Amino acid sequence: MPTSVRLDKKTEFLLEETAKITKVSKAEIIKLSIQQYCPPVLEEKKRHPFELIKDLVDKTGSGRGDLSIKGEEILRERLRRKG
């Protein structure tokens, strides 16, 4: 399936130089680049929301009795500290 892409000068230079050095066509380099870049992005999008924050959740318990009342406030604070 044909696809057209406009590249800035720097990217075009990188593509052309890589094609010359590796003796691989520009189309093949573009295909290989997409094949390497896209799967991790798609895999990350498949993750469940809990997996994205599981390092923020303590598995052994917090020892706090106010989590049901201040849970959202506590989570927001942890997210601020992580970022």
PDB file with one MODEL, atoms N, CA, C and O in Angstrom:
MODEL        1
ATOM      1  N   MET A   1       0.841  -1.163   0.000  1.00  0.00           N
ATOM      2  CA  MET A   1       0.000   0.000   0.000  1.00  0.00           C
ATOM      3  C   MET A   1       0.898   1.241   0.000  1.00  0.00           C
ATOM      4  O   MET A   1       1.702   1.407   0.917  1.00  0.00           O
ATOM      5  N   PRO A   2       0.785   2.087  -0.972  1.00  0.00           N
ATOM      6  CA  PRO A   2       1.642   3.277  -1.052  1.00  0.00           C
ATOM      7  C   PRO A   2       1.318   4.280   0.056  1.00  0.00           C
ATOM      8  O   PRO A   2       0.156   4.519   0.385  1.00  0.00           O
ATOM      9  N   THR A   3       2.356   4.846   0.607  1.00  0.00           N
ATOM     10  CA  THR A   3       2.237   5.890   1.616  1.00  0.00           C
ATOM     11  C   THR A   3       3.258   6.963   1.299  1.00  0.00           C
ATOM     12  O   THR A   3       4.399   6.663   0.950  1.00  0.00           O
ATOM     13  N   SER A   4       2.852   8.192   1.419  1.00  0.00           N
ATOM     14  CA  SER A   4       3.752   9.302   1.135  1.00  0.00           C
ATOM     15  C   SER A   4       4.066  10.029   2.441  1.00  0.00           C
ATOM     16  O   SER A   4       3.174  10.287   3.250  1.00  0.00           O
ATOM     17  N   VAL A   5       5.340  10.355   2.634  1.00  0.00           N
ATOM     18  CA  VAL A   5       5.762  11.036   3.858  1.00  0.00           C
ATOM     19  C   VAL A   5       6.683  12.186   3.482  1.00  0.00           C
ATOM     20  O   VAL A   5       7.598  12.024   2.674  1.00  0.00           O
ATOM     21  N   ARG A   6       6.434  13.342   4.071  1.00  0.00           N
ATOM     22  CA  ARG A   6       7.323  14.492   3.858  1.00  0.00           C
ATOM     23  C   ARG A   6       8.296  14.542   5.028  1.00  0.00           C
ATOM     24  O   ARG A   6       7.890  14.514   6.189  1.00  0.00           O
ATOM     25  N   LEU A   7       9.575  14.616   4.710  1.00  0.00           N
ATOM     26  CA  LEU A   7      10.617  14.629   5.734  1.00  0.00           C
ATOM     27  C   LEU A   7      11.313  15.982   5.752  1.00  0.00           C
ATOM     28  O   LEU A   7      11.489  16.628   4.718  1.00  0.00           O
ATOM     29  N   ASP A   8      11.702  16.391   6.945  1.00  0.00           N
ATOM     30  CA  ASP A   8      12.516  17.603   7.026  1.00  0.00           C
ATOM     31  C   ASP A   8      13.916  17.256   6.517  1.00  0.00           C
ATOM     32  O   ASP A   8      14.239  16.081   6.341  1.00  0.00           O
ATOM     33  N   LYS A   9      14.742  18.268   6.281  1.00  0.00           N
ATOM     34  CA  LYS A   9      16.068  18.054   5.684  1.00  0.00           C
ATOM     35  C   LYS A   9      16.955  17.154   6.535  1.00  0.00           C
ATOM     36  O   LYS A   9      17.659  16.294   6.006  1.00  0.00           O
ATOM     37  N   LYS A  10      16.924  17.345   7.840  1.00  0.00           N
ATOM     38  CA  LYS A  10      17.767  16.542   8.736  1.00  0.00           C
ATOM     39  C   LYS A  10      17.381  15.059   8.671  1.00  0.00           C
ATOM     40  O   LYS A  10      18.244  14.185   8.594  1.00  0.00           O
ATOM     41  N   THR A  11      16.077  14.793   8.704  1.00  0.00           N
ATOM     42  CA  THR A  11      15.609  13.403   8.661  1.00  0.00           C
ATOM     43  C   THR A  11      15.910  12.774   7.306  1.00  0.00           C
ATOM     44  O   THR A  11      16.317  11.615   7.235  1.00  0.00           O
ATOM     45  N   GLU A  12      15.712  13.530   6.237  1.00  0.00           N
ATOM     46  CA  GLU A  12      16.023  13.022   4.895  1.00  0.00           C
ATOM     47  C   GLU A  12      17.507  12.696   4.776  1.00  0.00           C
ATOM     48  O   GLU A  12      17.873  11.674   4.196  1.00  0.00           O
ATOM     49  N   PHE A  13      18.362  13.557   5.321  1.00  0.00           N
ATOM     50  CA  PHE A  13      19.804  13.312   5.295  1.00  0.00           C
ATOM     51  C   PHE A  13      20.138  12.018   6.043  1.00  0.00           C
ATOM     52  O   PHE A  13      20.905  11.189   5.553  1.00  0.00           O
ATOM     53  N   LEU A  14      19.554  11.855   7.236  1.00  0.00           N
ATOM     54  CA  LEU A  14      19.802  10.632   8.006  1.00  0.00           C
ATOM     55  C   LEU A  14      19.378   9.393   7.228  1.00  0.00           C
ATOM     56  O   LEU A  14      20.091   8.390   7.206  1.00  0.00           O
ATOM     57  N   LEU A  15      18.227   9.469   6.599  1.00  0.00           N
ATOM     58  CA  LEU A  15      17.717   8.342   5.834  1.00  0.00           C
ATOM     59  C   LEU A  15      18.626   8.023   4.643  1.00  0.00           C
ATOM     60  O   LEU A  15      18.970   6.865   4.408  1.00  0.00           O
ATOM     61  N   GLU A  16      19.007   9.054   3.901  1.00  0.00           N
ATOM     62  CA  GLU A  16      19.857   8.832   2.734  1.00  0.00           C
ATOM     63  C   GLU A  16      21.230   8.288   3.119  1.00  0.00           C
ATOM     64  O   GLU A  16      21.728   7.364   2.478  1.00  0.00           O
ATOM     65  N   GLU A  17      21.834   8.840   4.138  1.00  0.00           N
ATOM     66  CA  GLU A  17      23.154   8.371   4.574  1.00  0.00           C
ATOM     67  C   GLU A  17      23.092   6.938   5.077  1.00  0.00           C
ATOM     68  O   GLU A  17      23.978   6.134   4.789  1.00  0.00           O
ATOM     69  N   THR A  18      22.054   6.623   5.822  1.00  0.00           N
ATOM     70  CA  THR A  18      21.896   5.250   6.317  1.00  0.00           C
ATOM     71  C   THR A  18      21.708   4.284   5.153  1.00  0.00           C
ATOM     72  O   THR A  18      22.277   3.192   5.151  1.00  0.00           O
ATOM     73  N   ALA A  19      20.918   4.681   4.173  1.00  0.00           N
ATOM     74  CA  ALA A  19      20.706   3.828   2.994  1.00  0.00           C
ATOM     75  C   ALA A  19      22.010   3.597   2.243  1.00  0.00           C
ATOM     76  O   ALA A  19      22.283   2.479   1.807  1.00  0.00           O
ATOM     77  N   LYS A  20      22.814   4.636   2.086  1.00  0.00           N
ATOM     78  CA  LYS A  20      24.101   4.496   1.391  1.00  0.00           C
ATOM     79  C   LYS A  20      25.035   3.550   2.138  1.00  0.00           C
ATOM     80  O   LYS A  20      25.622   2.639   1.554  1.00  0.00           O
ATOM     81  N   ILE A  21      25.158   3.785   3.430  1.00  0.00           N
ATOM     82  CA  ILE A  21      26.108   3.007   4.237  1.00  0.00           C
ATOM     83  C   ILE A  21      25.695   1.538   4.329  1.00  0.00           C
ATOM     84  O   ILE A  21      26.537   0.644   4.232  1.00  0.00           O
ATOM     85  N   THR A  22      24.411   1.295   4.514  1.00  0.00           N
ATOM     86  CA  THR A  22      23.946  -0.082   4.700  1.00  0.00           C
ATOM     87  C   THR A  22      23.593  -0.786   3.401  1.00  0.00           C
ATOM     88  O   THR A  22      23.385  -1.999   3.371  1.00  0.00           O
ATOM     89  N   LYS A  23      23.528   0.007   2.308  1.00  0.00           N
ATOM     90  CA  LYS A  23      23.135  -0.542   1.015  1.00  0.00           C
ATOM     91  C   LYS A  23      21.747  -1.186   1.083  1.00  0.00           C
ATOM     92  O   LYS A  23      21.484  -2.230   0.487  1.00  0.00           O
ATOM     93  N   VAL A  24      20.882  -0.520   1.832  1.00  0.00           N
ATOM     94  CA  VAL A  24      19.489  -0.939   1.973  1.00  0.00           C
ATOM     95  C   VAL A  24      18.637   0.217   1.448  1.00  0.00           C
ATOM     96  O   VAL A  24      18.983   1.381   1.650  1.00  0.00           O
ATOM     97  N   SER A  25      17.545  -0.091   0.787  1.00  0.00           N
ATOM     98  CA  SER A  25      16.705   0.977   0.225  1.00  0.00           C
ATOM     99  C   SER A  25      16.085   1.825   1.330  1.00  0.00           C
ATOM    100  O   SER A  25      15.901   1.372   2.460  1.00  0.00           O
ATOM    101  N   LYS A  26      15.770   3.064   0.973  1.00  0.00           N
ATOM    102  CA  LYS A  26      15.136   3.965   1.932  1.00  0.00           C
ATOM    103  C   LYS A  26      13.794   3.391   2.386  1.00  0.00           C
ATOM    104  O   LYS A  26      13.435   3.497   3.559  1.00  0.00           O
ATOM    105  N   ALA A  27      13.061   2.788   1.465  1.00  0.00           N
ATOM    106  CA  ALA A  27      11.768   2.189   1.818  1.00  0.00           C
ATOM    107  C   ALA A  27      11.941   1.085   2.863  1.00  0.00           C
ATOM    108  O   ALA A  27      11.160   0.980   3.808  1.00  0.00           O
ATOM    109  N   GLU A  28      12.977   0.268   2.676  1.00  0.00           N
ATOM    110  CA  GLU A  28      13.215  -0.825   3.630  1.00  0.00           C
ATOM    111  C   GLU A  28      13.615  -0.275   4.993  1.00  0.00           C
ATOM    112  O   GLU A  28      13.189  -0.808   6.018  1.00  0.00           O
ATOM    113  N   ILE A  29      14.418   0.772   5.024  1.00  0.00           N
ATOM    114  CA  ILE A  29      14.813   1.389   6.295  1.00  0.00           C
ATOM    115  C   ILE A  29      13.590   1.958   6.998  1.00  0.00           C
ATOM    116  O   ILE A  29      13.448   1.817   8.213  1.00  0.00           O
ATOM    117  N   ILE A  30      12.711   2.597   6.243  1.00  0.00           N
ATOM    118  CA  ILE A  30      11.485   3.144   6.833  1.00  0.00           C
ATOM    119  C   ILE A  30      10.629   2.018   7.397  1.00  0.00           C
ATOM    120  O   ILE A  30      10.111   2.135   8.508  1.00  0.00           O
ATOM    121  N   LYS A  31      10.471   0.927   6.645  1.00  0.00           N
ATOM    122  CA  LYS A  31       9.678  -0.216   7.126  1.00  0.00           C
ATOM    123  C   LYS A  31      10.272  -0.799   8.403  1.00  0.00           C
ATOM    124  O   LYS A  31       9.556  -1.057   9.370  1.00  0.00           O
ATOM    125  N   LEU A  32      11.602  -1.005   8.398  1.00  0.00           N
ATOM    126  CA  LEU A  32      12.253  -1.562   9.586  1.00  0.00           C
ATOM    127  C   LEU A  32      12.109  -0.633  10.792  1.00  0.00           C
ATOM    128  O   LEU A  32      11.901  -1.089  11.916  1.00  0.00           O
ATOM    129  N   SER A  33      12.220   0.659  10.549  1.00  0.00           N
ATOM    130  CA  SER A  33      12.091   1.632  11.637  1.00  0.00           C
ATOM    131  C   SER A  33      10.698   1.585  12.244  1.00  0.00           C
ATOM    132  O   SER A  33      10.545   1.607  13.465  1.00  0.00           O
ATOM    133  N   ILE A  34       9.689   1.521  11.397  1.00  0.00           N
ATOM    134  CA  ILE A  34       8.310   1.448  11.877  1.00  0.00           C
ATOM    135  C   ILE A  34       8.082   0.145  12.640  1.00  0.00           C
ATOM    136  O   ILE A  34       7.422   0.137  13.678  1.00  0.00           O
ATOM    137  N   GLN A  35       8.628  -0.952  12.126  1.00  0.00           N
ATOM    138  CA  GLN A  35       8.460  -2.249  12.789  1.00  0.00           C
ATOM    139  C   GLN A  35       9.124  -2.281  14.166  1.00  0.00           C
ATOM    140  O   GLN A  35       8.662  -2.994  15.057  1.00  0.00           O
ATOM    141  N   GLN A  36      10.189  -1.524  14.345  1.00  0.00           N
ATOM    142  CA  GLN A  36      10.852  -1.480  15.647  1.00  0.00           C
ATOM    143  C   GLN A  36      10.177  -0.492  16.598  1.00  0.00           C
ATOM    144  O   GLN A  36      10.119  -0.735  17.803  1.00  0.00           O
ATOM    145  N   TYR A  37       9.674   0.608  16.071  1.00  0.00           N
ATOM    146  CA  TYR A  37       9.108   1.660  16.905  1.00  0.00           C
ATOM    147  C   TYR A  37       7.685   1.344  17.380  1.00  0.00           C
ATOM    148  O   TYR A  37       7.366   1.547  18.551  1.00  0.00           O
ATOM    149  N   CYS A  38       6.846   0.856  16.495  1.00  0.00           N
ATOM    150  CA  CYS A  38       5.417   0.726  16.787  1.00  0.00           C
ATOM    151  C   CYS A  38       5.034  -0.355  17.805  1.00  0.00           C
ATOM    152  O   CYS A  38       4.203  -0.074  18.669  1.00  0.00           O
ATOM    153  N   PRO A  39       5.591  -1.578  17.758  1.00  0.00           N
ATOM    154  CA  PRO A  39       5.145  -2.601  18.706  1.00  0.00           C
ATOM    155  C   PRO A  39       5.250  -2.195  20.186  1.00  0.00           C
ATOM    156  O   PRO A  39       4.308  -2.454  20.935  1.00  0.00           O
ATOM    157  N   PRO A  40       6.344  -1.572  20.642  1.00  0.00           N
ATOM    158  CA  PRO A  40       6.365  -1.176  22.057  1.00  0.00           C
ATOM    159  C   PRO A  40       5.298  -0.131  22.401  1.00  0.00           C
ATOM    160  O   PRO A  40       4.738  -0.147  23.497  1.00  0.00           O
ATOM    161  N   VAL A  41       5.021   0.771  21.464  1.00  0.00           N
ATOM    162  CA  VAL A  41       3.983   1.780  21.698  1.00  0.00           C
ATOM    163  C   VAL A  41       2.626   1.104  21.834  1.00  0.00           C
ATOM    164  O   VAL A  41       1.863   1.418  22.748  1.00  0.00           O
ATOM    165  N   LEU A  42       2.324   0.185  20.936  1.00  0.00           N
ATOM    166  CA  LEU A  42       1.046  -0.519  20.981  1.00  0.00           C
ATOM    167  C   LEU A  42       0.940  -1.383  22.232  1.00  0.00           C
ATOM    168  O   LEU A  42      -0.130  -1.467  22.836  1.00  0.00           O
ATOM    169  N   GLU A  43       2.023  -2.017  22.622  1.00  0.00           N
ATOM    170  CA  GLU A  43       2.025  -2.855  23.824  1.00  0.00           C
ATOM    171  C   GLU A  43       1.752  -2.006  25.066  1.00  0.00           C
ATOM    172  O   GLU A  43       1.012  -2.428  25.954  1.00  0.00           O
ATOM    173  N   GLU A  44       2.339  -0.827  25.130  1.00  0.00           N
ATOM    174  CA  GLU A  44       2.126   0.079  26.264  1.00  0.00           C
ATOM    175  C   GLU A  44       0.658   0.492  26.344  1.00  0.00           C
ATOM    176  O   GLU A  44       0.101   0.597  27.436  1.00  0.00           O
ATOM    177  N   LYS A  45       0.035   0.725  25.200  1.00  0.00           N
ATOM    178  CA  LYS A  45      -1.368   1.135  25.181  1.00  0.00           C
ATOM    179  C   LYS A  45      -2.293   0.018  25.632  1.00  0.00           C
ATOM    180  O   LYS A  45      -3.393   0.293  26.112  1.00  0.00           O
ATOM    181  N   LYS A  46      -1.872  -1.248  25.489  1.00  0.00           N
ATOM    182  CA  LYS A  46      -2.694  -2.384  25.884  1.00  0.00           C
ATOM    183  C   LYS A  46      -2.699  -2.593  27.397  1.00  0.00           C
ATOM    184  O   LYS A  46      -3.579  -3.270  27.930  1.00  0.00           O
ATOM    185  N   ARG A  47      -1.727  -2.019  28.080  1.00  0.00           N
ATOM    186  CA  ARG A  47      -1.633  -2.240  29.519  1.00  0.00           C
ATOM    187  C   ARG A  47      -2.864  -1.707  30.236  1.00  0.00           C
ATOM    188  O   ARG A  47      -3.429  -0.683  29.851  1.00  0.00           O
ATOM    189  N   HIS A  48      -3.268  -2.408  31.274  1.00  0.00           N
ATOM    190  CA  HIS A  48      -4.402  -1.990  32.082  1.00  0.00           C
ATOM    191  C   HIS A  48      -3.994  -0.811  32.958  1.00  0.00           C
ATOM    192  O   HIS A  48      -2.826  -0.690  33.328  1.00  0.00           O
ATOM    193  N   PRO A  49      -4.930   0.045  33.288  1.00  0.00           N
ATOM    194  CA  PRO A  49      -4.599   1.220  34.115  1.00  0.00           C
ATOM    195  C   PRO A  49      -3.859   0.867  35.398  1.00  0.00           C
ATOM    196  O   PRO A  49      -2.951   1.594  35.801  1.00  0.00           O
ATOM    197  N   PHE A  50      -4.230  -0.242  36.052  1.00  0.00           N
ATOM    198  CA  PHE A  50      -3.543  -0.612  37.283  1.00  0.00           C
ATOM    199  C   PHE A  50      -2.055  -0.867  37.046  1.00  0.00           C
ATOM    200  O   PHE A  50      -1.227  -0.511  37.885  1.00  0.00           O
ATOM    201  N   GLU A  51      -1.711  -1.473  35.923  1.00  0.00           N
ATOM    202  CA  GLU A  51      -0.301  -1.751  35.633  1.00  0.00           C
ATOM    203  C   GLU A  51       0.510  -0.467  35.533  1.00  0.00           C
ATOM    204  O   GLU A  51       1.707  -0.463  35.823  1.00  0.00           O
ATOM    205  N   LEU A  52      -0.131   0.618  35.126  1.00  0.00           N
ATOM    206  CA  LEU A  52       0.569   1.888  34.989  1.00  0.00           C
ATOM    207  C   LEU A  52       0.891   2.520  36.339  1.00  0.00           C
ATOM    208  O   LEU A  52       1.822   3.319  36.442  1.00  0.00           O
ATOM    209  N   ILE A  53       0.121   2.167  37.387  1.00  0.00           N
ATOM    210  CA  ILE A  53       0.367   2.769  38.703  1.00  0.00           C
ATOM    211  C   ILE A  53       0.742   1.754  39.774  1.00  0.00           C
ATOM    212  O   ILE A  53       0.845   2.109  40.948  1.00  0.00           O
ATOM    213  N   LYS A  54       0.949   0.492  39.389  1.00  0.00           N
ATOM    214  CA  LYS A  54       1.169  -0.535  40.404  1.00  0.00           C
ATOM    215  C   LYS A  54       2.405  -0.276  41.262  1.00  0.00           C
ATOM    216  O   LYS A  54       2.466  -0.740  42.400  1.00  0.00           O
ATOM    217  N   ASP A  55       3.400   0.462  40.735  1.00  0.00           N
ATOM    218  CA  ASP A  55       4.566   0.782  41.549  1.00  0.00           C
ATOM    219  C   ASP A  55       4.238   1.833  42.607  1.00  0.00           C
ATOM    220  O   ASP A  55       5.028   2.053  43.524  1.00  0.00           O
ATOM    221  N   LEU A  56       3.085   2.482  42.489  1.00  0.00           N
ATOM    222  CA  LEU A  56       2.669   3.472  43.478  1.00  0.00           C
ATOM    223  C   LEU A  56       1.823   2.860  44.591  1.00  0.00           C
ATOM    224  O   LEU A  56       1.617   3.483  45.632  1.00  0.00           O
ATOM    225  N   VAL A  57       1.333   1.637  44.370  1.00  0.00           N
ATOM    226  CA  VAL A  57       0.444   0.990  45.320  1.00  0.00           C
ATOM    227  C   VAL A  57       1.248   0.021  46.170  1.00  0.00           C
ATOM    228  O   VAL A  57       1.952  -0.847  45.654  1.00  0.00           O
ATOM    229  N   ASP A  58       1.132   0.182  47.472  1.00  0.00           N
ATOM    230  CA  ASP A  58       1.859  -0.674  48.409  1.00  0.00           C
ATOM    231  C   ASP A  58       1.094  -1.974  48.595  1.00  0.00           C
ATOM    232  O   ASP A  58      -0.080  -1.954  48.966  1.00  0.00           O
ATOM    233  N   LYS A  59       1.739  -3.098  48.344  1.00  0.00           N
ATOM    234  CA  LYS A  59       1.083  -4.398  48.420  1.00  0.00           C
ATOM    235  C   LYS A  59       0.915  -4.900  49.860  1.00  0.00           C
ATOM    236  O   LYS A  59       0.069  -5.758  50.115  1.00  0.00           O
ATOM    237  N   THR A  60       1.693  -4.387  50.784  1.00  0.00           N
ATOM    238  CA  THR A  60       1.641  -4.877  52.155  1.00  0.00           C
ATOM    239  C   THR A  60       0.685  -4.094  53.028  1.00  0.00           C
ATOM    240  O   THR A  60       0.477  -4.455  54.187  1.00  0.00           O
ATOM    241  N   GLY A  61       0.107  -3.049  52.511  1.00  0.00           N
ATOM    242  CA  GLY A  61      -0.799  -2.218  53.292  1.00  0.00           C
ATOM    243  C   GLY A  61      -0.079  -0.960  53.749  1.00  0.00           C
ATOM    244  O   GLY A  61       1.149  -0.919  53.820  1.00  0.00           O
ATOM    245  N   SER A  62      -0.846   0.037  54.048  1.00  0.00           N
ATOM    246  CA  SER A  62      -0.256   1.324  54.398  1.00  0.00           C
ATOM    247  C   SER A  62      -0.150   1.542  55.892  1.00  0.00           C
ATOM    248  O   SER A  62       0.665   2.340  56.354  1.00  0.00           O
ATOM    249  N   GLY A  63      -0.965   0.839  56.641  1.00  0.00           N
ATOM    250  CA  GLY A  63      -0.982   1.095  58.075  1.00  0.00           C
ATOM    251  C   GLY A  63      -1.801   2.334  58.420  1.00  0.00           C
ATOM    252  O   GLY A  63      -1.854   2.748  59.578  1.00  0.00           O
ATOM    253  N   ARG A  64      -2.433   2.917  57.418  1.00  0.00           N
ATOM    254  CA  ARG A  64      -3.234   4.127  57.636  1.00  0.00           C
ATOM    255  C   ARG A  64      -4.706   3.756  57.699  1.00  0.00           C
ATOM    256  O   ARG A  64      -5.174   2.922  56.924  1.00  0.00           O
ATOM    257  N   GLY A  65      -5.410   4.351  58.588  1.00  0.00           N
ATOM    258  CA  GLY A  65      -6.837   4.091  58.721  1.00  0.00           C
ATOM    259  C   GLY A  65      -7.701   5.094  57.982  1.00  0.00           C
ATOM    260  O   GLY A  65      -8.925   4.970  57.975  1.00  0.00           O
ATOM    261  N   ASP A  66      -7.078   6.092  57.358  1.00  0.00           N
ATOM    262  CA  ASP A  66      -7.855   7.148  56.704  1.00  0.00           C
ATOM    263  C   ASP A  66      -7.889   7.009  55.179  1.00  0.00           C
ATOM    264  O   ASP A  66      -8.272   7.953  54.488  1.00  0.00           O
ATOM    265  N   LEU A  67      -7.502   5.864  54.651  1.00  0.00           N
ATOM    266  CA  LEU A  67      -7.433   5.714  53.205  1.00  0.00           C
ATOM    267  C   LEU A  67      -8.794   5.814  52.527  1.00  0.00           C
ATOM    268  O   LEU A  67      -8.890   6.332  51.414  1.00  0.00           O
ATOM    269  N   SER A  68      -9.840   5.329  53.176  1.00  0.00           N
ATOM    270  CA  SER A  68     -11.157   5.397  52.544  1.00  0.00           C
ATOM    271  C   SER A  68     -11.663   6.833  52.473  1.00  0.00           C
ATOM    272  O   SER A  68     -12.486   7.161  51.619  1.00  0.00           O
ATOM    273  N   ILE A  69     -11.176   7.678  53.357  1.00  0.00           N
ATOM    274  CA  ILE A  69     -11.602   9.067  53.378  1.00  0.00           C
ATOM    275  C   ILE A  69     -10.676   9.927  52.528  1.00  0.00           C
ATOM    276  O   ILE A  69     -11.145  10.794  51.790  1.00  0.00           O
ATOM    277  N   LYS A  70      -9.364   9.699  52.620  1.00  0.00           N
ATOM    278  CA  LYS A  70      -8.381  10.539  51.938  1.00  0.00           C
ATOM    279  C   LYS A  70      -7.678   9.826  50.787  1.00  0.00           C
ATOM    280  O   LYS A  70      -6.614  10.264  50.349  1.00  0.00           O
ATOM    281  N   GLY A  71      -8.255   8.738  50.295  1.00  0.00           N
ATOM    282  CA  GLY A  71      -7.602   7.938  49.254  1.00  0.00           C
ATOM    283  C   GLY A  71      -7.228   8.722  48.014  1.00  0.00           C
ATOM    284  O   GLY A  71      -6.105   8.617  47.520  1.00  0.00           O
ATOM    285  N   GLU A  72      -8.159   9.503  47.513  1.00  0.00           N
ATOM    286  CA  GLU A  72      -7.884  10.276  46.295  1.00  0.00           C
ATOM    287  C   GLU A  72      -6.786  11.313  46.543  1.00  0.00           C
ATOM    288  O   GLU A  72      -5.896  11.495  45.712  1.00  0.00           O
ATOM    289  N   GLU A  73      -6.856  11.975  47.666  1.00  0.00           N
ATOM    290  CA  GLU A  73      -5.837  12.978  48.018  1.00  0.00           C
ATOM    291  C   GLU A  73      -4.454  12.342  48.136  1.00  0.00           C
ATOM    292  O   GLU A  73      -3.470  12.909  47.660  1.00  0.00           O
ATOM    293  N   ILE A  74      -4.374  11.188  48.755  1.00  0.00           N
ATOM    294  CA  ILE A  74      -3.099  10.476  48.935  1.00  0.00           C
ATOM    295  C   ILE A  74      -2.545  10.033  47.579  1.00  0.00           C
ATOM    296  O   ILE A  74      -1.352  10.180  47.314  1.00  0.00           O
ATOM    297  N   LEU A  75      -3.416   9.491  46.724  1.00  0.00           N
ATOM    298  CA  LEU A  75      -2.970   9.045  45.400  1.00  0.00           C
ATOM    299  C   LEU A  75      -2.456  10.221  44.575  1.00  0.00           C
ATOM    300  O   LEU A  75      -1.423  10.111  43.913  1.00  0.00           O
ATOM    301  N   ARG A  76      -3.164  11.337  44.609  1.00  0.00           N
ATOM    302  CA  ARG A  76      -2.706  12.520  43.871  1.00  0.00           C
ATOM    303  C   ARG A  76      -1.331  12.972  44.358  1.00  0.00           C
ATOM    304  O   ARG A  76      -0.478  13.342  43.551  1.00  0.00           O
ATOM    305  N   GLU A  77      -1.115  12.942  45.660  1.00  0.00           N
ATOM    306  CA  GLU A  77       0.177  13.346  46.216  1.00  0.00           C
ATOM    307  C   GLU A  77       1.292  12.396  45.745  1.00  0.00           C
ATOM    308  O   GLU A  77       2.380  12.844  45.383  1.00  0.00           O
ATOM    309  N   ARG A  78       1.020  11.105  45.754  1.00  0.00           N
ATOM    310  CA  ARG A  78       2.026  10.131  45.273  1.00  0.00           C
ATOM    311  C   ARG A  78       2.334  10.335  43.804  1.00  0.00           C
ATOM    312  O   ARG A  78       3.492  10.241  43.396  1.00  0.00           O
ATOM    313  N   LEU A  79       1.320  10.613  43.003  1.00  0.00           N
ATOM    314  CA  LEU A  79       1.527  10.849  41.584  1.00  0.00           C
ATOM    315  C   LEU A  79       2.336  12.111  41.356  1.00  0.00           C
ATOM    316  O   LEU A  79       3.179  12.145  40.460  1.00  0.00           O
ATOM    317  N   ARG A  80       2.099  13.152  42.147  1.00  0.00           N
ATOM    318  CA  ARG A  80       2.889  14.396  42.036  1.00  0.00           C
ATOM    319  C   ARG A  80       4.351  14.126  42.364  1.00  0.00           C
ATOM    320  O   ARG A  80       5.246  14.625  41.682  1.00  0.00           O
ATOM    321  N   ARG A  81       4.598  13.329  43.417  1.00  0.00           N
ATOM    322  CA  ARG A  81       5.988  13.032  43.806  1.00  0.00           C
ATOM    323  C   ARG A  81       6.695  12.196  42.760  1.00  0.00           C
ATOM    324  O   ARG A  81       7.896  12.361  42.549  1.00  0.00           O
ATOM    325  N   LYS A  82       5.962  11.286  42.091  1.00  0.00           N
ATOM    326  CA  LYS A  82       6.581  10.430  41.079  1.00  0.00           C
ATOM    327  C   LYS A  82       6.998  11.236  39.848  1.00  0.00           C
ATOM    328  O   LYS A  82       8.066  10.995  39.285  1.00  0.00           O
ATOM    329  N   GLY A  83       6.170  12.184  39.431  1.00  0.00           N
ATOM    330  CA  GLY A  83       6.406  12.956  38.213  1.00  0.00           C
ATOM    331  C   GLY A  83       7.458  13.966  38.400  1.00  0.00           C
ATOM    332  O   GLY A  83       7.779  14.703  37.468  1.00  0.00           O
TER     333      GLY A  83
ENDMDL
END
